[in-house]
Amino acid sequence: MNKVIRDLVAKFGKLPGSIDQVADDADLYAAGLTSFASVQLMLGLEEAFDIEFPDNLLNRKSFASISAIARTVDLIRDGRKVA
């Protein structure tokens, strides 16, 4: 999953450097992710993983790092299985 997320961050995140240089737990906002880019990233994640972000997960913490995004996607997928 991290590979797909990295590809999406590279495509939508508009980071000034290479995503390959960003650790999974590194702060994406410190690396240059903007609010606008995070919205674009969210839309890309929704399409790639066939999910929909609920309002309570539309926050900076959900998109803070590759690891945080993976946890958030897992949380949404697990919630969908229960529903």
ROVOTI-851544 format. One record per residue: residue number from 1; residue in three letters; z, y, x of N, C-alpha, C in turn. Coordinates in steps of 0.02 Angstrom, whole numbers, plus 50000, padded with zeros to 5 digits. Layout:
N
ATOM, NUM, ala, Z, Y, X, Z, Y, X, Z, Y, X
...
end
This chain:
83
ATOM, 1, met, 50000, 49940, 50041, 50000, 50000, 50000, 50000, 50063, 50043
ATOM, 2, asn, 50036, 50061, 50100, 50039, 50121, 50142, 49971, 50142, 50167
ATOM, 3, lys, 49926, 50094, 50179, 49858, 50110, 50202, 49821, 50150, 50149
ATOM, 4, val, 49826, 50129, 50087, 49793, 50164, 50032, 49823, 50234, 50025
ATOM, 5, ile, 49889, 50239, 50029, 49922, 50304, 50023, 49901, 50349, 50080
ATOM, 6, arg, 49898, 50323, 50140, 49876, 50363, 50199, 49804, 50388, 50189
ATOM, 7, asp, 49761, 50345, 50163, 49692, 50365, 50150, 49689, 50422, 50099
ATOM, 8, leu, 49731, 50416, 50047, 49732, 50468, 49996, 49762, 50534, 50022
ATOM, 9, val, 49813, 50529, 50064, 49842, 50590, 50094, 49789, 50622, 50139
ATOM, 10, ala, 49752, 50582, 50175, 49700, 50609, 50218, 49646, 50644, 50176
ATOM, 11, lys, 49629, 50615, 50119, 49576, 50642, 50077, 49598, 50704, 50039
ATOM, 12, phe, 49658, 50702, 50010, 49680, 50756, 49966, 49733, 50803, 49996
ATOM, 13, gly, 49767, 50780, 50047, 49823, 50818, 50074, 49804, 50879, 50114
ATOM, 14, lys, 49744, 50881, 50140, 49719, 50938, 50179, 49767, 50957, 50236
ATOM, 15, leu, 49795, 50906, 50268, 49840, 50919, 50325, 49799, 50943, 50384
ATOM, 16, pro, 49828, 50988, 50424, 49790, 51015, 50480, 49776, 50964, 50535
ATOM, 17, gly, 49817, 50913, 50541, 49807, 50862, 50592, 49788, 50796, 50560
ATOM, 18, ser, 49782, 50746, 50602, 49764, 50679, 50579, 49823, 50645, 50546
ATOM, 19, ile, 49811, 50610, 50492, 49863, 50572, 50458, 49888, 50516, 50503
ATOM, 20, asp, 49847, 50494, 50550, 49867, 50442, 50596, 49925, 50463, 50641
ATOM, 21, gln, 49934, 50528, 50648, 49988, 50554, 50690, 50053, 50565, 50651
ATOM, 22, val, 50052, 50551, 50586, 50110, 50563, 50543, 50145, 50496, 50530
ATOM, 23, ala, 50209, 50493, 50547, 50249, 50433, 50535, 50261, 50424, 50460
ATOM, 24, asp, 50274, 50362, 50439, 50284, 50347, 50368, 50341, 50388, 50337
ATOM, 25, asp, 50392, 50403, 50377, 50450, 50440, 50350, 50449, 50514, 50368
ATOM, 26, ala, 50394, 50538, 50397, 50389, 50609, 50416, 50379, 50652, 50354
ATOM, 27, asp, 50406, 50712, 50357, 50401, 50760, 50302, 50329, 50786, 50296
ATOM, 28, leu, 50295, 50767, 50242, 50226, 50788, 50232, 50219, 50863, 50221
ATOM, 29, tyr, 50270, 50893, 50191, 50267, 50966, 50181, 50273, 51003, 50247
ATOM, 30, ala, 50314, 50977, 50292, 50319, 51007, 50359, 50254, 50997, 50397
ATOM, 31, ala, 50217, 50942, 50380, 50154, 50928, 50413, 50096, 50969, 50384
ATOM, 32, gly, 50110, 51006, 50330, 50058, 51050, 50302, 50037, 51037, 50231
ATOM, 33, leu, 50069, 50989, 50196, 50052, 50975, 50127, 50073, 51035, 50083
ATOM, 34, thr, 50027, 51060, 50043, 50043, 51116, 49998, 50055, 51090, 49928
ATOM, 35, ser, 50081, 51133, 49885, 50093, 51114, 49816, 50027, 51096, 49781
ATOM, 36, phe, 49975, 51135, 49793, 49910, 51121, 49764, 49884, 51053, 49787
ATOM, 37, ala, 49890, 51040, 49852, 49866, 50976, 49879, 49907, 50918, 49852
ATOM, 38, ser, 49972, 50929, 49839, 50013, 50874, 49812, 49990, 50856, 49741
ATOM, 39, val, 49967, 50906, 49703, 49941, 50891, 49636, 49876, 50850, 49642
ATOM, 40, gln, 49833, 50869, 49688, 49771, 50831, 49699, 49787, 50760, 49722
ATOM, 41, leu, 49837, 50754, 49765, 49859, 50689, 49790, 49886, 50647, 49732
ATOM, 42, met, 49926, 50677, 49689, 49953, 50642, 49631, 49897, 50613, 49588
ATOM, 43, leu, 49846, 50654, 49575, 49790, 50630, 49534, 49754, 50572, 49569
ATOM, 44, gly, 49746, 50576, 49634, 49715, 50522, 49672, 49757, 50458, 49669
ATOM, 45, leu, 49823, 50466, 49674, 49868, 50408, 49670, 49865, 50376, 49601
ATOM, 46, glu, 49863, 50418, 49549, 49860, 50391, 49481, 49797, 50349, 49472
ATOM, 47, glu, 49742, 50374, 49497, 49679, 50337, 49491, 49679, 50273, 49533
ATOM, 48, ala, 49701, 50279, 49595, 49700, 50222, 49640, 49745, 50165, 49618
ATOM, 49, phe, 49804, 50182, 49591, 49853, 50131, 49572, 49858, 50119, 49497
ATOM, 50, asp, 49814, 50153, 49458, 49813, 50146, 49386, 49883, 50157, 49357
ATOM, 51, ile, 49912, 50214, 49374, 49978, 50232, 49351, 49976, 50304, 49324
ATOM, 52, glu, 50031, 50325, 49294, 50038, 50394, 49273, 50108, 50417, 49293
ATOM, 53, phe, 50111, 50472, 49329, 50175, 50498, 49351, 50212, 50529, 49291
ATOM, 54, pro, 50273, 50506, 49277, 50312, 50537, 49224, 50338, 50605, 49249
ATOM, 55, asp, 50354, 50648, 49202, 50378, 50715, 49220, 50437, 50715, 49268
ATOM, 56, asn, 50483, 50667, 49259, 50543, 50666, 49301, 50528, 50648, 49374
ATOM, 57, leu, 50469, 50624, 49389, 50450, 50608, 49458, 50401, 50658, 49488
ATOM, 58, leu, 50386, 50709, 49451, 50341, 50762, 49476, 50383, 50814, 49513
ATOM, 59, asn, 50403, 50796, 49573, 50444, 50840, 49613, 50429, 50830, 49687
ATOM, 60, arg, 50453, 50876, 49726, 50440, 50876, 49797, 50465, 50812, 49831
ATOM, 61, lys, 50521, 50786, 49808, 50551, 50726, 49838, 50504, 50665, 49832
ATOM, 62, ser, 50468, 50660, 49776, 50423, 50603, 49765, 50365, 50602, 49814
ATOM, 63, phe, 50346, 50661, 49841, 50288, 50667, 49885, 50309, 50688, 49956
ATOM, 64, ala, 50372, 50680, 49973, 50398, 50705, 50036, 50371, 50669, 50097
ATOM, 65, ser, 50354, 50606, 50089, 50330, 50565, 50146, 50289, 50507, 50120
ATOM, 66, ile, 50256, 50473, 50165, 50218, 50412, 50146, 50266, 50362, 50115
ATOM, 67, ser, 50324, 50353, 50145, 50373, 50306, 50120, 50398, 50326, 50050
ATOM, 68, ala, 50411, 50391, 50040, 50434, 50415, 49975, 50381, 50404, 49921
ATOM, 69, ile, 50318, 50415, 49939, 50264, 50404, 49891, 50260, 50329, 49873
ATOM, 70, ala, 50266, 50285, 49923, 50264, 50213, 49910, 50321, 50192, 49864
ATOM, 71, arg, 50381, 50219, 49877, 50439, 50203, 49834, 50426, 50228, 49762
ATOM, 72, thr, 50398, 50287, 49756, 50385, 50315, 49690, 50333, 50274, 49652
ATOM, 73, val, 50280, 50255, 49686, 50228, 50213, 49655, 50259, 50147, 49633
ATOM, 74, asp, 50299, 50116, 49676, 50332, 50053, 49658, 50377, 50062, 49597
ATOM, 75, leu, 50414, 50117, 49595, 50459, 50131, 49539, 50419, 50137, 49474
ATOM, 76, ile, 50363, 50171, 49476, 50321, 50179, 49416, 50293, 50111, 49395
ATOM, 77, arg, 50268, 50073, 49444, 50240, 50007, 49428, 50293, 49960, 49399
ATOM, 78, asp, 50352, 49961, 49428, 50406, 49918, 49404, 50427, 49938, 49334
ATOM, 79, gly, 50429, 50003, 49320, 50446, 50027, 49254, 50395, 50006, 49202
ATOM, 80, arg, 50332, 50004, 49223, 50279, 49985, 49176, 50285, 49910, 49159
ATOM, 81, lys, 50307, 49869, 49208, 50315, 49798, 49196, 50371, 49785, 49145
ATOM, 82, val, 50423, 49826, 49148, 50480, 49818, 49103, 50464, 49842, 49033
ATOM, 83, ala, 50423, 49894, 49029, 50407, 49925, 48964, 50365, 49880, 48921
end
